[in-house]
Amino acid sequence: MMKGFKILLVLVILSVTIGTKSSYAQCAMCAMNAESSVRNGNKQGTGLNKGILYLLAAPYLAVIGVGYIWHRKYRRKNVALNMKDEKINLN
């Protein structure tokens, strides 16, 4: 069970890092500024795109880290459920 979770976690992290390299998320003004600087031969637009992607990935990695820590701390093994055999009356 844990080995499958680790494999899934690695696959999710790899897909996020590989998938974000081709996406460029910017506001209209930043995109116009970056495109004009690249046309003029500057490399600042590429750095701006990479910086935005870096900032975009940070919250996702933080959520993944907190989720993993929560999973490790609060998971239970071999817990017996003491449930009554009686039917529940919902009326």
Secondary structure, DSSP 8 states (H G I E B T S, - for coil): -HHHHHHHHHHHHHHHHHHGGG-----HHHHHHHHHHHHTT-SHHHHHHHHHHHHHHHHHHHHHHHHHHHHHHH--SS------SS-----
